[in-house]
């Protein structure tokens, strides 16, 4: 081997070895409740400072970070493909990959392996009739709440005061049942409209939590029916609930009894839609009857959602759905298209109120 090449190969082996060691170490941590609990404790300790650090900046710092990171990785790829610059840039690529992976795992990755919320709820199996009964309940709740909302010129629900919804969600964080969550509320408004909202509309991604900046990103172009619940869902991530369907459940708790009717309707509407999705294969006729019994205003909202989805349908939605599905399953979650775990959590919790 050329002696001039030895330092390069040593650095490459070193950083590749560090990355492999990280994979193995964090995998072992994820399988050990003691370490998972320590990461959860660390998140509780740092999340307030982490959120406050970026909350006063009016734009999404995380999206800027992702843009710079993506551009850097693209540059590295181009340089690596060129023989003259391959060696130096491959080492830089490994260094960046190590730093990003380590930061992600420290701030977020291990939270996917926390004790499941379902362990805190009644263990009895959920019957089809129980799910159908709850569907009828939420149909009626949606009808009642929808009558209290403002509409645009086309008769479609239109959010009137988004900052008020954000404040309500943050206020409700401290009202979560203690037997469900011991996580502390920060009440720091770190909601940010994503800079990528034009692209997000074509990916079916409603929002996302940025573990590097603790920002709750959302797609500001979404129909008004979806935005409040999306904010509640991302707020659940900010509290420290990593699993997607558990974040849905916490989002439901943050809004189900809200005094803000816009938030309340969005949550009730999401619950109803989730219940229908869980029933569509088991009892399609029942689902059809429920949809036919939507109020005229709810039907207009549903049509608006379908128009938005059709307008932005395309290959990006398929690609991101498959990518998200793989990501969720790699973190011991159900795939992106299933609502069954959320429905299990929600039905079991609702069962407590009928006893």
C-alpha positions in Angstrom: 0.0 0.0 0.0 1.2 3.5 -0.9 2.4 5.1 2.4 0.6 8.3 1.3 -2.6 6.4 1.4 -2.2 5.0 4.9 -3.5 8.0 6.9 -6.6 8.1 4.7 -7.3 4.4 5.1 -6.8 4.7 8.9 -9.2 7.5 9.1 -11.7 5.7 7.0 -11.5 2.6 9.1 -11.7 4.6 12.3 -14.9 6.5 11.3 -16.5 3.4 9.8 -15.7 1.5 12.9 -17.2 4.2 15.1 -20.4 4.2 13.0 -20.7 0.4 13.3 -20.1 0.6 17.0 -22.9 3.2 17.3 -25.3 0.9 15.4 -24.5 -2.0 17.8 -24.5 0.1 21.0 -27.8 1.9 20.4 -29.3 -1.4 19.3 -28.3 -2.9 22.6 -29.6 0.2 24.4 -33.0 -0.1 22.7 -33.3 -3.7 24.0 -32.5 -2.7 27.6 -35.3 -1.0 29.6 -32.8 0.6 32.0 -31.0 2.5 29.2 -34.3 3.4 27.5 -35.5 4.8 30.7 -32.3 6.9 31.1 -32.8 8.3 27.6 -36.4 9.2 28.4 -35.2 10.9 31.6 -32.6 12.9 29.6 -35.3 14.0 27.1 -37.5 15.2 30.0 -34.5 17.2 31.4 -33.5 18.9 28.2 -36.7 19.3 26.2 -37.6 22.7 27.6 -34.3 24.2 26.8 -34.2 22.5 23.4 -37.6 23.9 22.5 -37.0 27.4 23.8 -33.7 27.6 21.9 -35.4 27.8 18.6 -39.0 28.9 19.5 -38.3 32.6 19.1 -37.0 32.2 15.5 -40.0 32.8 13.2 -39.1 30.3 10.5 -38.3 26.6 10.6 -34.6 26.3 11.6 -34.9 22.5 11.3 -36.0 22.8 7.6 -33.0 25.0 6.9 -30.8 22.4 8.7 -32.3 19.6 6.5 -31.7 21.7 3.4 -28.0 22.3 4.3 -27.5 18.7 5.3 -29.1 17.4 2.1 -27.0 19.8 0.0 -23.8 18.7 1.8 -24.6 15.0 1.3 -25.3 15.6 -2.4 -21.9 17.4 -2.7 -20.2 14.5 -0.9 -21.8 12.0 -3.2 -20.6 13.9 -6.3 -17.1 14.2 -4.9 -17.0 10.6 -3.9 -17.9 9.5 -7.4 -14.9 11.4 -8.7 -11.6 9.5 -8.3 -9.5 12.6 -7.5 -11.6 13.8 -4.6 -13.0 10.4 -3.4 -10.7 9.8 -0.5 -11.0 13.0 1.4 -14.8 13.4 0.9 -15.6 9.8 1.8 -14.0 10.4 5.3 -16.0 13.7 5.6 -19.2 11.8 4.7 -18.5 9.3 7.5 -17.8 12.0 10.0 -21.1 13.8 9.2 -23.0 10.5 9.3 -21.6 9.7 12.7 -22.5 13.1 14.1 -26.1 13.1 12.7 -26.8 9.5 13.8 -25.4 10.1 17.3 -27.4 13.3 17.7 -30.6 11.7 16.5 -30.3 8.7 18.8 -29.4 10.9 21.9 -32.3 13.3 21.4 -35.0 11.0 20.0 -34.3 7.6 18.5 -34.3 5.6 21.8 -37.8 7.1 22.8 -39.4 4.7 20.3 -38.6 1.9 22.7 -40.3 3.3 25.8 -43.0 1.3 27.6 -46.1 1.2 25.5 -49.1 3.3 26.7 -51.5 0.4 26.1 -50.0 -1.3 29.2 -51.7 1.5 31.3 -55.2 0.7 29.9 -57.8 -2.1 30.4 -56.6 -5.3 28.8 -60.0 -6.7 27.7 -60.3 -7.4 24.0 -62.3 -4.9 21.9 -65.4 -6.2 20.2 -66.8 -5.1 16.8 -70.0 -3.9 18.5 -68.0 -1.7 20.9 -66.2 -0.1 18.0 -69.4 0.5 16.1 -71.1 2.0 19.1 -68.2 4.4 19.6 -68.3 5.3 15.9 -72.0 6.3 16.3 -71.0 8.4 19.3 -68.3 10.3 17.4 -70.6 10.8 14.4 -73.0 12.6 16.7 -70.3 14.6 18.4 -68.9 15.7 15.1 -72.3 16.8 13.9 -72.8 18.8 17.1 -69.4 20.5 17.1 -69.5 21.2 13.4 -72.6 23.4 13.9 -70.5 25.8 16.0 -67.8 26.5 13.4 -67.2 29.2 10.9 -67.3 28.5 7.2 -65.8 30.0 4.0 -67.9 31.1 1.1 -68.2 27.5 -0.1 -69.6 26.3 3.2 -66.3 24.5 4.2 -64.9 24.7 7.7 -62.3 27.5 7.9 -60.0 28.0 10.9 -60.4 31.5 12.3 -57.6 31.7 14.9 -54.7 29.3 14.6 -52.6 30.9 17.5 -55.6 30.3 19.8 -55.6 26.6 18.8 -51.8 26.4 19.5 -52.3 28.0 22.9 -55.1 25.6 23.8 -53.0 22.6 22.9 -50.1 23.8 25.0 -52.4 24.6 27.9 -53.9 21.1 27.7 -50.6 19.4 27.9 -50.6 19.7 31.7 -54.1 18.2 31.9 -53.2 14.8 30.6 -54.3 11.9 32.9 -51.4 11.1 35.3 -51.9 7.3 34.8 -51.2 7.8 31.1 -48.4 10.3 31.2 -45.9 11.6 33.7 -44.2 13.8 31.1 -44.0 17.4 32.0 -45.5 20.2 29.9 -43.2 22.9 28.7 -46.0 25.1 27.2 -43.4 26.6 24.8 -44.8 27.4 21.4 -42.5 25.9 19.0 -45.0 25.2 16.2 -43.7 26.1 12.8 -45.2 25.9 9.3 -42.9 23.9 7.2 -40.8 25.5 4.5 -41.4 22.4 2.5 -45.2 22.7 2.5 -45.5 22.7 -1.3 -43.7 19.4 -1.5 -45.4 18.0 1.6 -48.8 18.4 0.0 -47.7 15.8 -2.6 -46.4 13.4 0.0 -49.4 13.0 2.3 -47.2 14.1 5.2 -49.3 16.3 7.4 -46.5 17.3 9.8 -43.3 16.1 11.5 -41.2 16.6 14.6 -37.7 17.7 14.1 -35.5 16.0 16.7 -32.6 18.3 16.0 -34.4 21.5 16.8 -37.5 20.3 18.7 -39.8 22.1 16.3 -43.3 20.8 15.5 -43.6 21.3 11.7 -47.0 21.2 10.0 -48.2 21.7 6.4 -50.0 25.0 6.4 -51.7 24.1 3.1 -53.8 21.3 4.7 -57.6 21.6 4.8 -58.7 23.1 8.1 -60.1 19.8 9.3 -56.6 18.4 9.5 -54.4 21.2 10.9 -55.6 21.4 14.5 -55.2 17.6 15.1 -51.8 17.7 13.3 -50.6 20.3 15.7 -51.9 18.2 18.7 -50.1 15.2 17.3 -46.8 17.0 16.8 -47.2 18.5 20.3 -47.4 15.0 21.6 -44.0 14.3 20.0 -42.6 17.4 21.7 -43.8 16.0 25.1 -41.7 12.8 24.3 -44.1 10.3 22.7 -42.2 9.0 19.8 -44.5 6.2 18.4 -46.8 7.7 15.8 -50.1 6.0 16.9 -49.3 6.9 20.6 -48.8 10.5 19.4 -52.2 10.3 17.8 -53.7 9.1 21.1 -52.1 11.9 23.1 -53.3 14.3 20.4 -56.8 13.0 20.9 -56.5 13.5 24.7 -55.2 17.1 24.1 -58.3 18.0 22.2 -61.3 15.7 23.0 -62.6 18.0 25.8 -61.2 21.2 24.5 -63.1 24.5 24.9 -61.8 25.5 21.5 -64.4 24.1 19.1 -62.0 24.2 16.1 -59.6 21.9 17.9 -62.4 19.8 19.3 -63.9 19.2 15.8 -60.6 18.3 14.2 -59.9 15.7 16.9 -63.4 14.3 16.8 -63.3 14.2 13.0 -59.9 12.3 13.1 -61.3 9.8 15.6 -64.4 9.2 13.5 -62.3 8.7 10.4 -59.9 6.3 12.2 -62.8 4.2 13.5 -64.2 4.0 10.0 -60.8 3.0 8.6 -60.6 0.2 11.2 -64.1 -1.0 10.3 -64.0 -0.7 6.5 -62.9 -4.3 5.9 -64.9 -5.9 8.7 -68.2 -4.1 8.0 -68.2 -2.0 4.8 -71.9 -1.6 4.9 -71.9 0.0 8.3 -69.1 2.4 7.1 -71.2 3.3 4.1 -74.2 4.0 6.4 -72.1 6.3 8.6 -70.7 8.2 5.7 -74.3 8.7 4.3 -75.3 10.1 7.8 -72.6 12.8 7.8 -74.3 16.1 8.2 -74.3 18.3 5.0 -71.5 20.4 6.5 -69.4 17.4 7.3 -70.0 16.1 3.8 -68.7 19.4 2.4 -65.6 19.1 4.6 -65.0 15.5 3.4 -65.3 16.5 -0.2 -62.8 19.4 0.3 -60.3 16.9 1.8 -60.8 14.5 -1.2 -60.3 17.3 -3.7 -57.1 18.4 -1.9 -55.8 14.8 -1.9 -56.7 14.2 -5.6 -55.1 17.5 -6.6 -51.8 16.4 -5.0 -51.9 12.7 -5.9 -48.8 11.3 -7.5 -45.7 9.2 -7.3 -44.2 11.2 -4.4 -47.1 10.1 -2.2 -46.4 6.5 -3.0 -42.6 6.9 -2.4 -43.0 8.7 0.9 -45.7 6.3 2.1 -43.4 3.3 1.5 -40.4 5.1 3.1 -42.5 6.0 6.1 -43.8 2.5 6.4 -40.3 1.0 6.4 -39.2 3.6 9.0 -42.1 2.9 11.3 -41.5 -0.8 11.2 -37.8 -0.4 11.8 -38.7 1.3 15.1 -41.1 -1.5 16.2 -44.3 0.4 15.1 -47.1 -0.6 12.8 -47.0 0.6 9.2 -48.0 4.0 8.2 -51.5 3.0 6.9 -52.9 1.3 9.9 -54.9 2.9 12.6 -55.5 -0.2 14.7 -53.2 0.6 17.6 -54.6 4.1 17.9 -58.1 2.7 17.9 -57.2 0.1 20.5 -55.8 2.9 22.8 -58.7 5.2 22.2 -61.4 2.5 22.7 -59.8 1.2 25.8 -59.6 4.7 27.2 -63.2 5.5 26.3 -64.2 2.3 28.1 -63.0 3.8 31.3 -65.5 6.6 31.1 -68.4 4.2 30.8 -67.6 2.2 33.9 
